Amino acid sequence: MSNPPPEDPIGLTLLPPALAKQVQIATYVCVGAVAVSVWDILNNISHEYRLLTTTKFGFPIVAYILARLGSLGYVLGLTLLATYPLGRCGLAYRVIDSFYPVALSSICLLFFFRVRAVYGRSRVVTLIFGVLWLGVLGTALTIPFGGDAIPIGPTQYCLISKLAPYVGACAIVVTVHDTAVFLAISYRLVTNTYAVRTHKELFKAVSSGAYLPSFSRSLFVDGQVYYMISVMSNIVVTVMVYVNVSPLYRGFLAIPNLALTSAMACRVYRNTKLGLTRESGNMTLSLPGSGGIGNAPSIPLAFAPFPSHSHRKAQGGTRDTGTSESEGQEAARMPAAAAAEAKSPPLGDSEFDVGRLRHTETV
């Protein structure tokens, strides 16, 4: 007696074998993205709780929450679309895809606040990166209208049937935005912690974080890791949108892309807010004031309104101040900068609170 045929819960037997295989692969990718997103939230649940209970409520924390919920809603929604008989496939697809611009614009908004704070709320920087962020938002809003889904035969299960080429513009704009943010922040960190003499030294410092003290380097590395993941994944997503493959393959890589970039962007924000980037203390930047460098007011380097070149020259090339032995050895190897570490309270709301900067006193 022959065994009964296996059940087909999502109507794959109604599809050509090649298309059925594509649906299975896309489903596996969706499930994997959900697993990564849920694991990242659970793995950092204590930090999430600490962040939400100790951070002043404002635009940055709202952007953080929307980035978290938006990316989770997107990957979870597409997983349901691929595995559950939702019916009304076109409407369901657009509702689920509406989470994409929410998540992506919130991720980029976190870095807009970051670069704006690093440059001391400069109007020029605010204008430039504000325009770039609006470009990300505008192209992301096309995503819900750039595709469609249809029922699989007479069932209520759904299949993505088309993906317009113009949705690839979103990944291109995000790549430009992330590149600009990374270079701007790296340049600011380098030029305010090391007296760059040549273009070669500047390139080495911006590309590798050379010459930076430990705290500045940890900020640099966090941004570099996010940038590498974001740029590489967005390039792959862009290429897939424009190659001649089925709509399922052309768009399914956007799912893990959003999950990974959201996790990394939130990690960068969370680590900086909670002071988790520090290696042995909190780096501070002394500003000119009465009583010399030792008595000058200082603020954490991550969100310092940096002094002018003349001030840096008057300080004898010193940018980061502190007393740790390891940083002193590192500073001795630098041609111009003297950097070290000093104990201070954890980073507060100031880095992404663009309305104010919290000053501390060095002792």
N, C-alpha and C positions, 0 to 999 in steps of 0.2 A: 504494500500500500504506500503510495507516494505521499510525501509530506505536503501540507498545504503551502501555497506561496506565502512569503513573508508579507506582513502588513506594510502598507505604503501610507504613512501618516501625513505626508505633505504632497501627495499626488505626483511623485517623481515618475511613476510608470506612464503617466500621461504625456511626458516630455520625451523628446529625442534623447538617446543615451548621452550624447556629448553635452547637451544643455543640462541634463539631470546631474551629470558630474560637476558642472560648474556651480549649480545650486548647492550641492553638497559642500564643495570647497568654500563657497561664500558663507555658508552656515557655520562651518567650523571656525572661520575667521571671526565672525560675529560673536560666537560663544567665547572664543579666546580673548577678544577685546573686553567683553563683560567680565571675564575672570580676572584679567589684569586690573581693570578699574576697581572692582570690588576688593581685590587683594590690597591694592594701594591704599584704599580708604581704611580698611581694617588694620593694616600694618602701621598706619600712622594715626590711629584713632585717639591715642593719648595726646599727641601733638595737636590734632584737630581740636580736641576739647579745650586744651590750654589756649590755643589761638583764639577760639571763639569767645572764651570767657574772660580773657585778659586784654583783648584788643578793643580799642575804641571803635564804635560802629561808625563807618563812613563809606565813601565810594570804593576805596581799595578792598575792604573786607566784603562788600557786596559783590565786587567783581570776582573775588576769590570764590565765594559761594556759588555764583552763577557759572563759573568755569567748572567747578566740581559737578554740580547738578546737571548742567547742560551737556557735558560730555557723557556722563553716566546715562542720562535720558536718551541721548542719541544712540549709543551702542546697544543699550537695552531695548530700545524701540525697534531698531533694525533686526535684532535677534528675534523679537516677537513676530515681526513681519515675515521672517524667514521660516518660523517654526510653528506659528499659531494661526488658526483660521480667522483672521480679523474681519474679512469681508471689506467691501467698499475700499478696494486697494488703493485707488488714486488718492482719495482723501487721507487714508491712513499714512501713505507715503509722505505726503506734504506736511502733515502734522508732525511726524517723526523727524523729518528733515528740518523742521523749524527749530529744533534744538541745536542744530549745527551753527548757525550764525550767533546764537546766544553764547554758546561755549567758546567759539573761536574769537569773537570780539572781546569777550571777557578776558581770555588769555592774553591777548595783545594789549588790553587796557592795563593789566598788571605791569607790563613792561613799559608802557607809556608813563605810568606813575613813577616807576623806578628811574628811568632816564631823566625825567623831569626833576626828581629829587636830587639826583647826583649832580645835575647842573644848576642847583640852587633856584629852581623855578624860573629859569631864563625864559623870557618871552619868545625869543627866536627859536629855542629848542622846543618850547611848547607848541609853537605854530607849525614847525616842520614835522614833528612826530604826531601832532594832532591831525594834520592832513594825511599822513601815512595811515593812522588808525582809522580815519574815515574811509580811506580806500579799502582797508580790510573789511570794514563793516559793510560797505556798499557791495563789494563783490561777494561777500558771504551771504547777503540777502538774496542773491540769485539762485542759491543752491536749492531751496525748496521748489523752485519753478523750473529747474533744469532737468528734471527727470520725471518718470511716471512708473506706475506699477499696475499690472493687470492680473485678474484671477487665473489660476492654473486650471484650465478646463472648466468643468461644472462645479469645482470645489470653491471653498472660501479662502483657500491659501493664495498667497500673492507672489508675484514674480516681477522683478524690476525689468521693464521693457525697453527703456530708452534713457540716454544720458546726453544732454546737449554739450557740444564742445566748449561753449563759453564758460562752463563751470570751472574749467581749468585755470581761468584767470585768477580765481581766488587763491589757489596755491602759489601762483607766481607773485601776487601782491604780498602774500604772507612772507614769502622768502625774502623779498626786498625789505619789508618791514623789519624782520628779525635780523637781517644782515646789518641794517642801519643802526638798530638798537645795540647790537653786540659791539660794533666798531666804536660807536659813540661812548658807551660806558667803559670799554677797554681803554680807549684813548684818554679818557678823563682820569681813570685810576692810575694809568702809567705816568702821565704828565704831572700828576700831583704827588707822586711818591718817588719819582726818579728824574733826575736832571738829564733828559735825553740830549745827547750831543750830535748824533748823526741819524740819518734816515735808516741806516742799517740797525742801529740800536732800537729805534722806535718800532721798526717792523718786528724785530725779535721780541720786544716786550709785549706788543699787542697780540702777536700770534702765539706766544708761549707763556706769557706771564712772568718772564724773566725779570729779575731785579726787584720784584714786588715783595714787601713784607708778607708775613703769613696770613694775616686777616685780609689784606687786599687781594692776595693770591687766591684765597678761598672764595671770595666774591667773584673773582675773575673766572675761576674754574667752574663754579656753578653756572655762570652765564655761558661759558664755552661749551659745556656738556649739553645744555639745552639747545644752543645754537646748532651744534653738529647734528643732533637728532632731528631738530625741526627742518633744517635745510635739506638734509639727505632724504628724509621721508617726503617732504613736499616736492622735491625734484622727481622722485619715483612716481608720486601721485600725478604730477603734471604729465609725465611721459605716458603713463597708462591711459590718461584721458584721451590723448590724441593718437594712440596707436589703433590699428584696425583689429579690435577684439570685441567680444560681446559686451553689452552694457554692464553685465555682472562683474566682469573682470576689470572694466574701465573705472569703476567707481568703488569697488570693495576695499581697496587699500586705504581709502580715506578714513575707514573705521578704525583700524589700529593706529593710524597717523594721529587722529584726534585724541584717542585714549592716551598715547604716549606723550604727546606735547602738553596735554592738560596735566598729566601727572608730574612732568618735569617742571612746568611753569609754576604749579602750585608748590612744588618742593622748594624751588628757588625763593619764592615769596615767604613760605613758612619758615625756612631755615634762617632767613635774614631777620624776620620779625621776632623769632624766638631766640636769636643769638646762637643758632646751631652751627653757623659757619665758622665760628672762631676755633682756633687751635689751642691757644693757651691764655687767651684774654681778649679784651676788646681794644682794637686799635683806635686811637683818637688823633685828631688833627688840631694842632695848636694854631690859634689865630693871634694876630698882633694885638697886644694889650699892654697895660701898665704893669710894671714889675718884672718884665722879661718873659722869656719862654716858660719858665717854671711856674709862673703865676698867671699865665695867659689863659683865658677861657678856651675850652676845647669842646669839640663835638665829635661823635663817632664818625669815622671816615666814610662809612657807607652812605651817609646822608649829609655830609658836610657841605655848606656853601663855600666852595674852595677859594682861597685867597688869590690875589692877582700875582703876576710874575714878579712885580716889584716887592710884594710882601714876602714871597718865597725867597727872593734874593736877600732881603733884609734878615730873614731867619737863618741865613747861612746854608740854604739848601735843604733844611729840615722840613719834612712833611708829616710823617707819622712819629708820634712820641711814645715813650714808654721806658721800661727798665729791664726787660727780660734778657738773660744772657745770650740765648740763641739768636734773638733779633739783633743784639749788639754785635755779634759776630757777623751776621749777615750784612748789617749796615757798614761794618768796617770794609767789606769787600765792594761796596758800592762806590763809584767814583764821586758822587755828590750827596746822596741822601743818607740821613741818619734815622733809622727806623727801629722801633722796639715796641714792646707790649706793656700795657698797664691794666690792672684789674678795674672793672667798672660794671655798673648794673647791666642786665640784659638789654638788648635793643628794645626800645619801646615803640610807641605808635608813630614815631616821627618819620621813619624812612618813607612811608607811603602816605603820611598825613601831609598833603601838600600845602596846608594852610599855616603850618608852623614848624619850627625846628626846635628840638629840646636841647638846651645847652647844659653841659656838665662842667665841673671844675676839676682841673688836675691838681694834685697835691704834691 
